[in-house]
């Protein structure tokens, strides 16, 4: 194949077809041979066949990172918020927010939980 279309690549000479762009990578131009150098932007999850570095829909081959998770550069999967943190927004890039005093966050939280009063 000569000049694989956007969203695909071919890293083997003489193959008759193209491969969908790899998870965590994007293929935004014709003729990509090595998608490993095209890492998806932080805050975004490229799920395969991505046509842009910052996809926001399945039509673009990915999505914004979900609430309760964050997505570092080129991530293959969304990373859950650790216990003691939370993330209410979509598209978190490098970690989750610290749980405030008087609340608890057991992990993978969208909102802090108020501590019970005994």
N, C-alpha and C positions, 0 to 999 in steps of 0.2 A: 504494500500500500504506500502510496506517495502522498504525503500531506494529510494526515488524519484530521478529521474535523474537530472543531471546538468541543470540549467535553470528553475527548478521547486521546489516546497516544499509542505509539507502537515503538517498543524498544528492541525488537528483533528484526533484523534485515530480511526482506523477501517474504514477509507474512501477507496473506491475502486480505486480512481484516484488521481493524483497530480494536484496542481494549478500552473499556470505560476508565476514566481517570480514577486513580486510587483514592481510597478513603483517606481523609486528612490532607489531600492535595487538590489542586485545581488545574484545569487545562483551558486557558482562556484564549488560545490562539491556534491556528492551523499548524500541524506538523510537529507537535511536541514529541520528543523522543525520550526524555527523562523527567517525569512528573515529580520526582523526589525533590527537585530544587524549587518547586512551586508550592510552598506550604500555605495552607489556609490561614486567614487572619485570626488573631485572638478574638474570642467572643463568638466565633462561628464554628459550626461543625459541618465539614464537607463529608457527605455520606456516600460518595461515589458518583463519578460522571460530572463533577462540579465544573461549571463554565465561568465562574467568577471567584476571586479570592475571598469574598465576603458574602456567601449565599444566604438568602433569607427565606427561600421556598424550595420545595421539592423540584420545581421546574428549573431551578438554578443548581440543583444537586446538593442541597444542604439546608441549613437552618441557623437561626440565632441560637445560642446556647440557652437551654431551658432554665427557668427559675429553680433554685435549689442546687444548681450546678455552676461550674465555670469551665471555660474552654481555652487552654493555652495555645500558642502558635502551633499549627499543624497537628492538633490532637486527633487521635483515632476514635476516641469516645469522650462523652461528657464526663467531667470529674465531679463526684459528689462533694458537697460541702461537708467538711469535717465536723464532728461534734464540737460545740462551742461557737459555731458560726452559722450564718444563714445568708440567703441571697434571694431577694424578692424580684429582682429584675431579670429580663431576658438579656443575653449577650454579655454576661460577666466574663472578664478576660483573664484575670490572674489570681483569683481567690475569692473567698466569700467574706462578708462583713462579720466583725466580732459581735457576739451576742451581748446585748447591754445588761448592766447590773439589774437585778430583780427579775430576770428572765432566764429561761434555759433553752438550749438548742441541741437536741440529741443527735443532729446530723441530717444532711439532705433536707434542710428546712427552708421554707419560703418566708415564714414569719417566726420571730421569737415567741416562745410560749411563756406566759406569765407564771411566775413561781406561785405555787399554792401557798396560802396563808393557813397555818395550823394554830 
